[in-house]
Every structure is written in structure tokens, then in C-alpha cells.
């Protein structure tokens, strides 16, 4: 039976910056529009964190029962390493999704924007079907699309909308930048796991395009975020350009060095921190603007 520490590790806390960053940026945009609503911002953050934890447990469960996690490097795999039963990990995922749904429902009631129920349903469905269900799209090279939409577009625009009541071009552009950075985390993760995924038949985008193109894709993600920062600055304030400095901590040199397997773990950690710092920096700068 897994210990509390193992359950915490199984929730993959290092991935939580990908949930925090878009909410901070969306809230910064709301402040910029003189529409800060702290209660709604906190609910949006709870939704994002619960969904992130839920998808982590759901992936652990689905990959574990498929045997994909049997020869992994990196974080704890509760099912794959026999630390917890598949049933208990699935239950943990459902509890996290339930918390996200309750917080999301509170936002829907507060805003009276009932169409957000469809967005919430799409979020939970996408989280579960990433590695779950009969045809998981994460096994067919579509994981990055999921991340761009549900860790960029939806949380940034959604957080801004539930506070300001409007969807702006600046929010849309900023969401692409945050989403592509979140994609960089997944790209690094899949690059690290490329050999084991290939052996297990998990055809991630990294498996499909190969090692070198995956490294190029990482650089492209960073460049895309830089471009969206420039556009966001033009739409809000040139003060936002300071966020470009944060992108300098991206471990591009390590990624391009040819590091593989466990040697990529530092790059994964650094990219996770990059997402957090960029989200905090961009959100604060937009708010100040």
C-alpha cells in the first residue's frame, strides 16, 4: 500500500506550475481591465489544480494497466511500480475531477454563463481520454494539441472571462504563449521517455517525428512564446516585454546537447519552473500595465 509521500509524488507536483501559470496570466488580464474578482480567480485556480492532479492520476492508472509504465524513468508510477492498486488510483483521479467539477459549477453559477458547463465537460473528457479509453489520443501523437488547448487557451481565456465577462484578443494571444510553454514540458517529458514509449507502442509525437525533430520542436515552442509575448506587449503595454527575459532560463542548450533518459530530468524540472516564472511574470506585468 502506498504511503502518503508516495501518493503526493504520484500526483506529480512538479507539473502543477502548468496549472498555476495560465490562471495567473488570466487574472493579470482581468486586473488590466479593472475587473479583478478574487473569489472567482481562486475558484479558477482550484479548477486548474484539480484537473492537473486528476489527469496525472488518470495517466498513472491508464498507463499502468496497459503496462506502459513498467520501464519508465522519472517520477513515481503508483500502478506501474505496484505501489497502489489500479482501483485506488482511478478513485483518486475521479475525486480530483469531482473537485474540479464542483469548483467549476460554482463559477458557472456565479457568472450565469451556462455554456461553460460544456467547456468543463470537454476538459474532464480530454483529461481522461488522454491515455484512457479504447483509443487514447496521447498514444497517437496528439498530446501537444491537448496541452495547447487545455493548459493554454481554455484556462487563460476562461480565467479572464469569468472575471471580466469578455474574451479579448490579448487574452487569446497570451494563452497561446502559455500553452506552447506547457507543450515544451510535455515535449521534454516525451523526449525523455521516447525509447520506453516506442517499446511499449505509445506513439507520442516524439516517437512519430523522432529524436532530433523533437528537440527542434522544443526550441520552436520557446520561440513561439517569445513571439506571442511581443504581440501581447503591443496589445497591452511594452512593459510586458520584460517577460522575454524569463525565457532565457529555458534549457535549450541541454535539450540540443543530445542528452537522453535520466539526463533530461534537469531539463524537465527547469522547463516546469520556466512555465511558472513566465506565467507569474507575464501576469504581473500585464496587471501593472
WOJO-V569393 format. One record per pair of residues at least 6 apart in sequence whose C-alpha atoms are under 6 Angstrom apart, sorted by sequence separation. I is the first residue (numbers start at 1). GAP is how many residues later the second one is. If there is no record, write none. Layout:
i->[I:I]
gap->[GAP:GAP]
This chain:
i->[30:63:78:108:130:161:79:129:130:131:233:130:206:233:70:69:194:157:64:191:64:190:251:156:23:153:152:152:61:152:152:61:151:19:61:19:148:148:246:184:58:57:147:184:243:54:144:243:180:11:54:54:11:240:50:51:177:51:50:177:237:47:173:47:43:141:170:139:140:141:139:140:141:139:170:10:9:192:62:192:62:55:59:192:188:2:1:2:1:185:37:35:35:26:30:68:22:23:26:27:22:26:30:23:18:25:21:28:32:28:31:21:25:28:17:24:28]
gap->[6:6:6:6:6:6:7:7:7:7:7:8:8:8:10:11:13:14:15:15:16:16:16:19:22:22:23:24:25:26:27:28:28:29:29:30:31:32:32:34:35:36:36:37:38:39:39:39:41:42:42:43:45:45:46:46:48:49:50:51:52:53:55:56:60:62:62:63:63:63:64:64:64:65:65:66:67:68:69:69:70:72:72:72:80:81:82:82:83:86:126:128:129:130:130:132:133:133:133:133:134:134:134:136:164:254:255:255:255:256:256:258:258:258:259:259:259]
